[in-house]
Amino acid sequence: MKTFLPHIALTVIIGIFAGFSFAAVNSFVLSEIDSFTLFSLVTGSGASLAACFAAMATFRTANEMKKQREMMSRPEIIPFSSINFKTGYMKNSAEKKSMENIIINIEWLELPSYSEGEPYKMKQAKKIDIPIVNIGSSAAKNVEIRWEFEIEKVIEEANQLASEVYNTEYRYFELDDNWLKMNIKKENTPFFIEKYVKKHGKTKKINYILPVSIDPIPITMKIPSVYCKLVNAILFFSFKKDPKIEPELPKITLSIKYTDIGGGKHEAKYVYSTSISGFPGITGYDEDWFAEEWLDVYGVLQCAPVYSQA
């Protein structure tokens, strides 16, 4: 009915006018038309037209109401938009004040929210998870969530920075099949890090996610360790090159696909940008900071939606 009603109404209107025209012409030709016949034709046609227009208006109203109901019952899955974290670098030797003796910390730890008047305390060491909730009014089904970022481009950026810092063509990072390979030099090692990590790209599949009004506990999606390692490496090489300048860090995208209870497909993407909010080289560079055993780096991961489509 949704598809054919406008066409039916148009056909009826055309038929009425055609019938009216035929009757009028026929009457004139036969010289049998009178005022009563003409009045009957006009009023009959007018009533039919009014009925057709009323039907079309009713159809449009019903269609709009249906769209509003669909919008109100549609699920909407979104991630938390901002996560604070802490990472850093640990000195390999307390005697030498050199960044060649600093070990990159490969983990990102979540920072608690700050409330004015309360002491700022670190939570127990916890890897960063991105909470994800359904703020819609119906369940989302067949949910697929995955991280995406240009790993080849980020690897090249890290290797380029390393070559500038150490004046060498040595490649610290390479992709080997489904693994990110960390090449460790045997002599004059600038940092130590586990040799292999799984490449990003895993898809998390969930049968359904209920609205937050029904189930307030969010699902979580871990930040890929390969992304954290590469970002920390870029930070390391960048701060070694110039500790007073904050580098531009690679972005990472969270892709979410799901269907609603009516079978409609939905997709949304959220781009997360990583920035540094506190580091000795930014907040006030001083050679004395090398004397510390641990160099704290504070950052924030923030996102904005790229697009959302039904």
N, C-alpha and C positions, 0 to 999 in steps of 0.2 A: 504493500500500500504506500509505503514511504517513497518508493521509486516511481509508481505509475499514477498516483492521484493527480499531480499537476497536469500530466498529459491527458488524462481522462477529462479533467475540467476544461482544458483548452479545446479538446475535441467537441465537447458538449456546446461550448460557446460558439464555435465555428458552425456546428450543425444548426443551432438556433438561428444564427444570422442567415445561413444559407436557406433554411426553410422559410424564414420571414421574407427574404428577398424573392424567392421563387413564388410564394403565395401572392406577394404584392404585384409582381410582374404579371403573373397569370391573371390576377383580378383586373389589372388595368387593361391587359390585352382583351379580355373577355367583356370589359366594361361592366363587371358585376360587383365591383367593390363598393361598399357603402361605409358609412361612419362606424357602424357597430362592428363590422368585420375588421376594419383598421384598428379600432380601439382594442379588440380582443387580441389581435396579433401583437400590438405594442405591449399591452399589460402582461401577456403571457411570456413574451420574450424577456421583459424586465424582471419578472418574478424568477424566471430560470437563471438569469444572470446573477441576481442577488443570491440565490441559493448556491450557485457555483463559487462566487466570491466568499461567501460565508464558510463553505467547506474548505476552501484554500486557506483562509485565515485560521480556522480551527486546526488544520493540519500543521501550519507553521507554529502555532502555540504549543501543540502537543509535541512537536519535534524539539522545540527549545526546552520544554520541561524535561524531555527524555535526556537531552544533553546535560542539563543541570544535575539530574539524578546520577548520571554516569560520572560527572566530575566529582560530586559529593561522595560517591562510593568508590572512587579510584584510590588505590594505594600510592604512596609516595615515599620512596626510600632515600634517605639522605645520611651522609656521614657527618660527624662533628667537624666543625670548620677550623678549629684551632687547637693545637697540641703543643705544649711547652716541653722541651727536653734538655738533657744535659749530656754532654760527651766530653772528651778531653784527651790529653796526652800525658803519659807517665814517663819520667826520666829513667833512662837505663843506667845512668851513673850520676851520682850526686857530685862528683868531682869536676866533671867537664861541663861547662856551660855551652853546650852546642846542640843544635836540633838534630844532629846526626845520632845523638844518644837518646832520643825520645821515641817511645813506643806509641804507635797510634792505638787509641782505644776504639775497638770495633763496635762497641755496644752503645745504643742510645737509651738513656734512662728517662722515665717520665717524671716530670716535676709536678708537685701538687699545686692546686690553686692557692693564691695568696689572699688572705683576708686581713684587712687593716686591724692592727692591734694584737694580732696573733703572731707568735714566733714562726719564722719561716723554717720548716723542717723538711728534710729529704725523706721521701718514702723509701721503704725497703727497695733495693735494686729491682727494677721491673722494666722489662722491654716494652717498647711503645706499641700499643694496640690502638687502632682507630675505631671508636665506637660507631655503630651504624644502626639507625632506627627507622621504623615505618611510621611517619607522621600522618599518613592517610587514614581513611575511615574503614578500609577493608583490607583483607589479607593479600599479600603479594605471594605469588606462587612461582616455582621453578626459577629461583633467584640464582644468578651467576655474578660473582664479584671477582675482579682481577685488577692487578696493578699493571701499568704500562709505562715504560719510559725508554728513551733512545739509548740503550745500553752501549751500543757501538760508538755513538757520538761521545758519550760520557767517558768511555775508556780512552778514546783518542785525546780528549781534553786532559785527563789525568796524566797520560804518557807525555803529552806535550809540555805540561808544567814540569814534570820530572826532568825531562831533557833540558829545559831551560835552567832549572835549579842546579843540576849536576853536570851540565855541559856534556851530555852523553846521549847516544841514540838508544841506550838500553831501554827495553820495553818492560815495565813492571807488571802490566796487566794485559791479558789476552783471553779471548774466548776460545774454549776448546770443547766443541760439541755443546753439551748442555751445562757446562761448568765455566765459571769465571776463574781463570788461572792467575795466581799471584806468583810472579817470578821473584825469587829472593836471591840477591847477590851474595856470594860467599864472603866477599871482602868489603869492608866499609859499608856495611848494611845500613841504610837510612832508617829503616823501621822493620818491625817484625809483625807478621799477621798470618793467620792460618792460610794454608796454601790454596784450599779450594772451598768454594761455597756454591750452593745450588743457584743456578740462574733463575732470575725472576720469570714470571709468566704463569705461575700456577693459578688455576681458577678455583675459587671456593664455591661449591654448589650447596644450596639450601632448599629444602622442599617448600617451605613457606615461612614468611615472617608476619607475625600478627601486628596490628596497630599498637602503638605505644600506649594507648588508652587501655588496652587489654593486657598486654605484656610489656611492662616498662623496662625490662632488662635488655640492653642492646646486645646485638651480636658484635663481634670484633674481627678486625682484619689487621694482621701484623704488617708493619712496614718491612718490605723485603730487606733482608740482611745485606744482599748484594748492593742495594742502593745506599744503605748506611755506610758500608765499607768504602765505596767509591767517593761518596761525599766527604767522608773523613779524610781520605787520601788527598782529594782536591784541596780541602782546608789546610792540610799539613803542608803540601807543596806551595800553596799560595802564601801562607803565613811565613814560610821559610824564605820565599822570594821577597815579600814585603809585608811584615807583620802589622803595618799601619793601615793597610787597605783591605777592606772586606771583599772577598771574591763574590762573583755571581755564581750561584750554585744551581745545579740542574734541577728541573722540575720533574714531578712524577704524577701520573694520572690514575685516578680510581674510576674504573668502568663498572657500571651496575646495569644488569639486564634482568627483567622479570616480566611476568604476565599477571593480569588481574583475574578476578573470578569469572569474568565473562570471556576470557581468552584473548583479550587485547594485549598487545606487546608494548613494552615500555623500555626506554633506555636513557640513561643519564651519565654524564662524565663530569668529574670534578678534578681540577688541576691543583695540586699542592705545590706551593713554593716554600723552599727552605731558606731561612735567613738567620743570621747570628745576632743575638741580642747582647752578648757579653763575652769579651775575650781580652786578655791583657794587651794584645797588640792593637785593639780598637779603643778600649776604655781608658787608655793611658799607658802607652808603651814605655817600659822601663827595663833595663838590662837585669834588674834584680829579680824579675819574675822568673828568670831561668834558674834561680836558686831553689825554687819550690820543687818538691818531689812530684807534685801533681798539678797540671795546668788545666783549669776548668774552662770549658766552652759551653755557653748557654745559647740555645736556639729556639726557634718557633717554626712550626709547620702549619701553614695556613692554606686554605683552599677557596676556590671560587668555581661555580658551575660553568662548564663550557656550553653545554646544551642539554635540553631535556625534551624528549619527543615521545609521543604515544604511537 
